[in-house]
Amino acid sequence: MTIPNSKEWGFTPLFQDGFSKIKYSEIPKQVYSHSSPNMNVRDFCLFDLKFFTTKKQIKTIPQNKELVISHLTKARHNLEFYQLNKGYHKFNDWLIVALYYSLYHSALALITNKNYSSKNHYATILILIQEYSITKDEARLLNELSINKEDAELYTNLKEDRHNASYATDIKFTQETIDNYESRVLDFINKTEDLL
């Protein structure tokens, strides 16, 4: 899979290299087995979106500001749970889970704001890629308010760690990892609120 440059796309994708952290194991086999090995990221994203729409994992919904606010409220609620429990280092695995779901509900708020509903975590990031790519001029104006490559990598890394925290039998998350995620998730939630 090749990463197209901004000239190929005609705009600068904010998640330009966000796919580098998405493993093929996270992509349903039906999707990548039918896609071309020469497919660029934008086409792959559109192909996947079509797949998830067909499987009714993605739906368009009417504008619903109450649902957007509810997702943001849930993101803050999960973050509050994290903050109340972050002193209990014995449970770092559950702190990862709380941080991930804070991030995930922020992402759901963003896609709901664009009139989408998602029942799949991978599909959610695809919608973010599609809906929150901006032009070069917009990038200059919105620099800090934009969803960027690091945000995509945060989502995919934390998603993987959340999976490990939920299902692995060992406890392997350091305090440094927790602190790093805490800061980045809080930044993402604040950015989401500023965008909405």
MIDOSE-1310 file (N, C-alpha, C; in nm, 2 decimals, decimal comma, always signed):
residues 196
mtip	+0,09/-0,12/+0,00/+0,00/+0,00/+0,00/+0,09/+0,12/+0,00; +0,06/+0,22/-0,09/+0,15/+0,34/-0,09/+0,07/+0,45/-0,03; +0,15/+0,54/+0,03/+0,09/+0,66/+0,09/+0,10/+0,77/-0,02; -0,02/+0,82/-0,07/-0,02/+0,92/-0,17/+0,03/+1,06/-0,11
nske	+0,10/+1,14/-0,19/+0,14/+1,27/-0,14/+0,02/+1,36/-0,16; +0,04/+1,48/-0,11/-0,07/+1,58/-0,11/-0,11/+1,62/-0,25; -0,01/+1,62/-0,35/-0,04/+1,66/-0,48/-0,13/+1,56/-0,55; -0,11/+1,43/-0,52/-0,20/+1,32/-0,57/-0,35/+1,34/-0,52
wgft	-0,36/+1,38/-0,39/-0,49/+1,40/-0,33/-0,56/+1,53/-0,36; -0,48/+1,63/-0,38/-0,53/+1,77/-0,40/-0,56/+1,84/-0,27; -0,53/+1,77/-0,16/-0,54/+1,83/-0,03/-0,44/+1,76/+0,06; -0,42/+1,82/+0,18/-0,33/+1,75/+0,28/-0,41/+1,67/+0,38
plfq	-0,41/+1,54/+0,37/-0,48/+1,46/+0,47/-0,42/+1,47/+0,61; -0,50/+1,49/+0,71/-0,44/+1,51/+0,84/-0,40/+1,37/+0,90; -0,46/+1,26/+0,85/-0,42/+1,13/+0,89/-0,33/+1,07/+0,78; -0,25/+1,15/+0,71/-0,17/+1,11/+0,60/-0,10/+0,97/+0,62
dgfs	-0,04/+0,95/+0,73/+0,03/+0,83/+0,76/-0,03/+0,75/+0,87; -0,15/+0,78/+0,91/-0,22/+0,71/+1,02/-0,23/+0,57/+1,00; -0,23/+0,52/+0,87/-0,25/+0,38/+0,85/-0,12/+0,30/+0,88; -0,01/+0,36/+0,89/+0,11/+0,29/+0,92/+0,10/+0,21/+1,05
kiky	+0,02/+0,25/+1,14/+0,00/+0,18/+1,27/-0,11/+0,08/+1,27; -0,19/+0,08/+1,16/-0,31/-0,01/+1,16/-0,26/-0,14/+1,10; -0,27/-0,24/+1,17/-0,22/-0,37/+1,13/-0,33/-0,44/+1,04; -0,29/-0,52/+0,95/-0,38/-0,60/+0,87/-0,47/-0,68/+0,95
seip	-0,43/-0,73/+1,07/-0,51/-0,81/+1,15/-0,63/-0,74/+1,20; -0,63/-0,60/+1,20/-0,74/-0,53/+1,25/-0,84/-0,50/+1,13; -0,80/-0,53/+1,01/-0,88/-0,51/+0,90/-0,95/-0,64/+0,86; -1,09/-0,64/+0,85/-1,15/-0,76/+0,82/-1,09/-0,83/+0,69
kqvy	-1,07/-0,96/+0,70/-1,01/-1,03/+0,59/-1,08/-1,00/+0,46; -1,21/-0,99/+0,46/-1,29/-0,97/+0,34/-1,25/-0,84/+0,27; -1,21/-0,74/+0,35/-1,17/-0,61/+0,29/-1,04/-0,62/+0,22; -0,93/-0,66/+0,29/-0,80/-0,65/+0,22/-0,78/-0,77/+0,12
shss	-0,86/-0,88/+0,13/-0,84/-0,98/+0,03/-0,90/-0,94/-0,10; -0,99/-0,85/-0,10/-1,05/-0,80/-0,23/-0,99/-0,67/-0,28; -0,90/-0,61/-0,21/-0,85/-0,49/-0,25/-0,72/-0,51/-0,33; -0,68/-0,42/-0,41/-0,56/-0,43/-0,49/-0,44/-0,39/-0,41
pnmn	-0,33/-0,47/-0,43/-0,21/-0,43/-0,35/-0,15/-0,30/-0,39; -0,19/-0,24/-0,51/-0,14/-0,11/-0,55/-0,24/+0,00/-0,51; -0,34/-0,03/-0,43/-0,44/+0,07/-0,40/-0,38/+0,17/-0,30; -0,40/+0,30/-0,33/-0,34/+0,40/-0,24/-0,43/+0,41/-0,12
vrdf	-0,39/+0,49/-0,02/-0,45/+0,49/+0,11/-0,59/+0,55/+0,10; -0,61/+0,66/+0,02/-0,74/+0,72/+0,00/-0,84/+0,62/-0,06; -0,80/+0,55/-0,16/-0,89/+0,45/-0,22/-0,92/+0,33/-0,13; -0,81/+0,29/-0,05/-0,83/+0,19/+0,05/-0,93/+0,23/+0,15
clfd	-0,92/+0,35/+0,20/-1,01/+0,41/+0,29/-1,16/+0,41/+0,24; -1,18/+0,45/+0,12/-1,31/+0,46/+0,06/-1,36/+0,31/+0,04; -1,27/+0,22/+0,00/-1,31/+0,08/-0,02/-1,36/+0,03/+0,11; -1,28/+0,05/+0,22/-1,32/+0,00/+0,35/-1,45/+0,07/+0,40
lkff	-1,47/+0,20/+0,38/-1,59/+0,26/+0,42/-1,71/+0,20/+0,35; -1,70/+0,17/+0,22/-1,81/+0,10/+0,15/-1,84/-0,03/+0,21; -1,73/-0,11/+0,24/-1,75/-0,24/+0,30/-1,83/-0,22/+0,43; -1,79/-0,13/+0,52/-1,85/-0,12/+0,65/-1,99/-0,06/+0,64
ttkk	-2,02/+0,02/+0,54/-2,15/+0,07/+0,51/-2,24/-0,05/+0,46; -2,19/-0,13/+0,37/-2,27/-0,25/+0,33/-2,30/-0,34/+0,44; -2,21/-0,36/+0,53/-2,23/-0,45/+0,65/-2,31/-0,38/+0,76; -2,35/-0,26/+0,73/-2,43/-0,18/+0,83/-2,36/-0,15/+0,96
qikt	-2,23/-0,14/+0,95/-2,15/-0,10/+1,06/-2,13/+0,06/+1,07; -2,16/+0,12/+0,95/-2,16/+0,27/+0,94/-2,29/+0,31/+0,88; -2,35/+0,41/+0,94/-2,48/+0,46/+0,89/-2,47/+0,61/+0,89; -2,54/+0,67/+0,80/-2,56/+0,81/+0,81/-2,69/+0,84/+0,89
ipqn	-2,68/+0,94/+0,98/-2,78/+0,97/+1,07/-2,82/+1,12/+1,06; -2,94/+1,16/+1,10/-2,97/+1,30/+1,10/-2,88/+1,38/+1,20; -2,87/+1,50/+1,18/-2,79/+1,59/+1,28/-2,85/+1,57/+1,42; -2,76/+1,55/+1,51/-2,80/+1,52/+1,65/-2,70/+1,58/+1,75
kelv	-2,72/+1,70/+1,78/-2,63/+1,77/+1,87/-2,63/+1,71/+2,01; -2,75/+1,66/+2,05/-2,76/+1,60/+2,18/-2,67/+1,48/+2,19; -2,66/+1,40/+2,08/-2,58/+1,28/+2,08/-2,43/+1,32/+2,08; -2,40/+1,42/+2,01/-2,26/+1,47/+2,01/-2,22/+1,51/+2,15
ishl	-2,30/+1,58/+2,22/-2,28/+1,63/+2,36/-2,27/+1,50/+2,45; -2,36/+1,41/+2,43/-2,36/+1,29/+2,51/-2,22/+1,21/+2,50; -2,17/+1,20/+2,37/-2,04/+1,13/+2,36/-1,93/+1,21/+2,43; -1,93/+1,34/+2,42/-1,83/+1,42/+2,49/-1,85/+1,41/+2,64
tkar	-1,97/+1,40/+2,69/-1,99/+1,38/+2,83/-1,94/+1,25/+2,87; -1,96/+1,15/+2,79/-1,91/+1,01/+2,82/-1,76/+1,01/+2,82; -1,70/+1,08/+2,73/-1,55/+1,09/+2,72/-1,50/+1,15/+2,85; -1,56/+1,26/+2,89/-1,51/+1,32/+3,02/-1,54/+1,23/+3,14
hnle	-1,65/+1,16/+3,14/-1,69/+1,07/+3,25/-1,58/+0,96/+3,26; -1,54/+0,90/+3,14/-1,44/+0,80/+3,14/-1,30/+0,85/+3,19; -1,28/+0,98/+3,15/-1,15/+1,04/+3,19/-1,15/+1,07/+3,34; -1,27/+1,11/+3,40/-1,28/+1,13/+3,54/-1,26/+1,00/+3,62
fyql	-1,31/+0,88/+3,56/-1,29/+0,75/+3,62/-1,14/+0,73/+3,63; -1,07/+0,75/+3,51/-0,93/+0,74/+3,50/-0,86/+0,82/+3,61; -0,89/+0,95/+3,62/-0,83/+1,04/+3,71/-0,85/+1,00/+3,86; -0,96/+0,94/+3,89/-0,99/+0,90/+4,03/-0,91/+0,77/+4,06
nkgy	-0,87/+0,70/+3,96/-0,80/+0,57/+3,99/-0,66/+0,56/+3,95; -0,60/+0,67/+3,89/-0,47/+0,67/+3,84/-0,36/+0,65/+3,94; -0,39/+0,67/+4,07/-0,30/+0,64/+4,18/-0,28/+0,49/+4,21; -0,37/+0,41/+4,16/-0,37/+0,26/+4,18/-0,29/+0,20/+4,07
hkfn	-0,16/+0,20/+4,08/-0,07/+0,15/+3,97/-0,09/+0,00/+3,95; -0,14/-0,07/+4,05/-0,17/-0,21/+4,03/-0,27/-0,24/+3,92; -0,35/-0,14/+3,88/-0,45/-0,16/+3,78/-0,43/-0,07/+3,66; -0,30/-0,06/+3,62/-0,27/+0,01/+3,50/-0,34/-0,04/+3,37
dwli	-0,36/-0,17/+3,37/-0,43/-0,22/+3,25/-0,57/-0,16/+3,24; -0,64/-0,14/+3,35/-0,78/-0,08/+3,34/-0,77/+0,07/+3,32; -0,66/+0,13/+3,36/-0,64/+0,27/+3,33/-0,63/+0,29/+3,18; -0,56/+0,20/+3,11/-0,55/+0,20/+2,96/-0,69/+0,19/+2,90
valy	-0,77/+0,10/+2,95/-0,91/+0,08/+2,90/-0,99/+0,21/+2,92; -0,98/+0,27/+3,03/-1,05/+0,40/+3,06/-1,01/+0,51/+2,96; -0,87/+0,52/+2,94/-0,82/+0,62/+2,85/-0,87/+0,60/+2,71; -0,86/+0,47/+2,67/-0,91/+0,44/+2,53/-1,05/+0,48/+2,51
ysly	-1,14/+0,44/+2,60/-1,28/+0,47/+2,58/-1,31/+0,62/+2,60; -1,22/+0,70/+2,67/-1,23/+0,84/+2,66/-1,20/+0,89/+2,52; -1,10/+0,84/+2,46/-1,06/+0,88/+2,33/-1,17/+0,83/+2,23; -1,22/+0,71/+2,24/-1,31/+0,66/+2,15/-1,44/+0,74/+2,15
hsal	-1,49/+0,78/+2,27/-1,61/+0,86/+2,27/-1,59/+1,00/+2,21; -1,47/+1,05/+2,22/-1,44/+1,18/+2,16/-1,45/+1,16/+2,01; -1,39/+1,05/+1,96/-1,40/+1,02/+1,81/-1,54/+1,00/+1,77; -1,62/+0,93/+1,85/-1,76/+0,92/+1,82/-1,84/+1,05/+1,81
alit	-1,80/+1,14/+1,90/-1,86/+1,28/+1,90/-1,82/+1,35/+1,76; -1,70/+1,33/+1,72/-1,66/+1,40/+1,59/-1,73/+1,34/+1,47; -1,75/+1,21/+1,47/-1,82/+1,15/+1,35/-1,97/+1,17/+1,36; -2,02/+1,17/+1,48/-2,17/+1,21/+1,49/-2,19/+1,35/+1,45
nkny	-2,10/+1,44/+1,47/-2,11/+1,58/+1,43/-2,11/+1,58/+1,27; -2,06/+1,48/+1,21/-2,06/+1,48/+1,06/-2,17/+1,39/+1,01; -2,27/+1,36/+1,10/-2,39/+1,28/+1,07/-2,36/+1,13/+1,04; -2,27/+1,07/+1,11/-2,24/+0,93/+1,10/-2,25/+0,86/+1,23
sskn	-2,29/+0,73/+1,22/-2,29/+0,64/+1,34/-2,20/+0,52/+1,30; -2,12/+0,47/+1,40/-2,03/+0,36/+1,37/-2,05/+0,26/+1,48; -2,05/+0,13/+1,44/-2,05/+0,02/+1,53/-1,92/-0,06/+1,53; -1,82/+0,00/+1,48/-1,69/-0,07/+1,46/-1,58/+0,04/+1,49
hyat	-1,48/+0,00/+1,57/-1,38/+0,09/+1,61/-1,29/+0,13/+1,49; -1,26/+0,03/+1,40/-1,18/+0,06/+1,28/-1,26/+0,15/+1,19; -1,38/+0,12/+1,17/-1,47/+0,21/+1,09/-1,47/+0,35/+1,14; -1,47/+0,37/+1,27/-1,47/+0,50/+1,33/-1,35/+0,58/+1,28
ilil	-1,23/+0,52/+1,29/-1,11/+0,60/+1,24/-1,11/+0,62/+1,09; -1,17/+0,54/+1,02/-1,19/+0,56/+0,87/-1,27/+0,68/+0,85; -1,38/+0,70/+0,92/-1,47/+0,82/+0,90/-1,39/+0,94/+0,94; -1,31/+0,93/+1,05/-1,23/+1,05/+1,09/-1,14/+1,09/+0,98
iqey	-1,07/+0,99/+0,92/-0,98/+1,02/+0,81/-1,05/+1,09/+0,70; -1,17/+1,03/+0,66/-1,24/+1,09/+0,55/-1,30/+1,23/+0,58; -1,35/+1,25/+0,70/-1,43/+1,37/+0,73/-1,34/+1,48/+0,78; -1,23/+1,45/+0,84/-1,15/+1,56/+0,90/-1,02/+1,58/+0,83
sitk	-1,01/+1,55/+0,70/-0,90/+1,59/+0,61/-0,93/+1,73/+0,57; -0,83/+1,82/+0,56/-0,86/+1,96/+0,53/-0,76/+2,00/+0,42; -0,79/+2,12/+0,36/-0,71/+2,17/+0,25/-0,58/+2,24/+0,32; -0,48/+2,27/+0,23/-0,36/+2,33/+0,29/-0,39/+2,47/+0,35
dear	-0,48/+2,54/+0,29/-0,51/+2,68/+0,34/-0,58/+2,66/+0,48; -0,67/+2,56/+0,49/-0,74/+2,54/+0,62/-0,64/+2,49/+0,72; -0,54/+2,42/+0,68/-0,44/+2,37/+0,77/-0,36/+2,49/+0,83; -0,33/+2,59/+0,75/-0,26/+2,71/+0,80/-0,34/+2,78/+0,90
llne	-0,48/+2,78/+0,88/-0,56/+2,86/+0,97/-0,59/+2,78/+1,10; -0,60/+2,64/+1,09/-0,65/+2,56/+1,20/-0,54/+2,48/+1,26; -0,42/+2,51/+1,23/-0,31/+2,42/+1,27/-0,33/+2,34/+1,40; -0,35/+2,40/+1,51/-0,36/+2,33/+1,64/-0,50/+2,27/+1,66
lsin	-0,60/+2,31/+1,58/-0,73/+2,25/+1,60/-0,76/+2,13/+1,51; -0,66/+2,09/+1,43/-0,68/+1,99/+1,33/-0,65/+1,85/+1,40; -0,72/+1,75/+1,35/-0,69/+1,61/+1,38/-0,57/+1,57/+1,29; -0,46/+1,53/+1,35/-0,34/+1,51/+1,27/-0,29/+1,36/+1,28
keda	-0,18/+1,34/+1,22/-0,12/+1,21/+1,21/-0,10/+1,15/+1,35; -0,05/+1,23/+1,44/-0,02/+1,18/+1,58/-0,15/+1,14/+1,65; -0,26/+1,21/+1,62/-0,39/+1,17/+1,68/-0,43/+1,04/+1,62; -0,41/+1,01/+1,50/-0,44/+0,88/+1,44/-0,36/+0,77/+1,50
elyt	-0,23/+0,80/+1,52/-0,14/+0,70/+1,58/-0,18/+0,68/+1,72; -0,22/+0,78/+1,79/-0,26/+0,77/+1,93/-0,38/+0,67/+1,93; -0,48/+0,70/+1,85/-0,60/+0,61/+1,84/-0,56/+0,47/+1,82; -0,48/+0,44/+1,72/-0,45/+0,30/+1,68/-0,36/+0,23/+1,79
nlke	-0,26/+0,31/+1,85/-0,18/+0,25/+1,95/-0,26/+0,22/+2,08; -0,34/+0,32/+2,12/-0,42/+0,30/+2,24/-0,52/+0,19/+2,22; -0,58/+0,18/+2,10/-0,67/+0,07/+2,07/-0,60/-0,06/+2,09; -0,48/-0,08/+2,04/-0,41/-0,20/+2,05/-0,38/-0,23/+2,20
drhn	-0,33/-0,13/+2,27/-0,30/-0,15/+2,41/-0,43/-0,18/+2,49; -0,54/-0,12/+2,46/-0,67/-0,14/+2,52/-0,70/-0,29/+2,50; -0,68/-0,34/+2,38/-0,71/-0,48/+2,36/-0,62/-0,57/+2,44; -0,49/-0,54/+2,45/-0,40/-0,62/+2,53/-0,44/-0,61/+2,68
asya	-0,48/-0,49/+2,72/-0,51/-0,47/+2,86/-0,64/-0,55/+2,90; -0,73/-0,56/+2,81/-0,85/-0,63/+2,83/-0,84/-0,78/+2,83; -0,75/-0,83/+2,74/-0,75/-0,98/+2,71/-0,62/-1,05/+2,75; -0,51/-0,98/+2,76/-0,38/-1,05/+2,79/-0,38/-1,09/+2,94
tdik	-0,30/-1,19/+2,97/-0,30/-1,24/+3,11/-0,19/-1,17/+3,19; -0,10/-1,10/+3,12/+0,01/-1,03/+3,20/-0,03/-0,88/+3,21; +0,03/-0,81/+3,31/+0,01/-0,67/+3,33/+0,14/-0,60/+3,30; +0,14/-0,53/+3,19/+0,27/-0,48/+3,14/+0,28/-0,33/+3,11
ftqe	+0,19/-0,25/+3,16/+0,19/-0,11/+3,13/+0,26/-0,03/+3,24; +0,36/+0,05/+3,20/+0,44/+0,12/+3,29/+0,37/+0,25/+3,32; +0,41/+0,32/+3,43/+0,35/+0,45/+3,47/+0,38/+0,55/+3,36; +0,50/+0,54/+3,30/+0,54/+0,63/+3,19/+0,44/+0,62/+3,07
tidn	+0,40/+0,50/+3,04/+0,30/+0,47/+2,93/+0,17/+0,54/+2,96; +0,13/+0,51/+3,09/+0,00/+0,57/+3,13/+0,00/+0,72/+3,13; +0,11/+0,78/+3,18/+0,12/+0,93/+3,18/+0,12/+0,99/+3,04; +0,19/+0,92/+2,95/+0,19/+0,97/+2,81/+0,05/+0,96/+2,75
yesr	-0,02/+0,85/+2,77/-0,15/+0,84/+2,71/-0,24/+0,94/+2,78; -0,23/+0,96/+2,91/-0,32/+1,06/+2,98/-0,31/+1,20/+2,91; -0,19/+1,24/+2,89/-0,17/+1,38/+2,84/-0,22/+1,39/+2,69; -0,20/+1,28/+2,61/-0,24/+1,29/+2,47/-0,39/+1,27/+2,46
vldf	-0,45/+1,19/+2,54/-0,60/+1,17/+2,54/-0,67/+1,30/+2,58; -0,62/+1,37/+2,69/-0,67/+1,49/+2,73/-0,66/+1,60/+2,62; -0,55/+1,60/+2,55/-0,53/+1,70/+2,44/-0,63/+1,67/+2,33; -0,66/+1,54/+2,30/-0,75/+1,50/+2,20/-0,89/+1,54/+2,23
inkt	-0,93/+1,52/+2,36/-1,07/+1,56/+2,40/-1,08/+1,71/+2,39; -0,98/+1,78/+2,44/-0,99/+1,93/+2,43/-1,00/+1,98/+2,29; -0,92/+1,91/+2,20/-0,92/+1,95/+2,06/-1,06/+1,92/+2,00; -1,12/+1,80/+2,04/-1,25/+1,77/+1,99/-1,35/+1,87/+2,03
edll	-1,35/+1,91/+2,16/-1,44/+2,01/+2,20/-1,42/+2,15/+2,13; -1,30/+2,18/+2,10/-1,27/+2,30/+2,02/-1,33/+2,29/+1,88; -1,31/+2,18/+1,82/-1,36/+2,16/+1,68/-1,51/+2,16/+1,67; -1,58/+2,11/+1,78/-1,73/+2,11/+1,78/-1,78/+2,24/+1,83
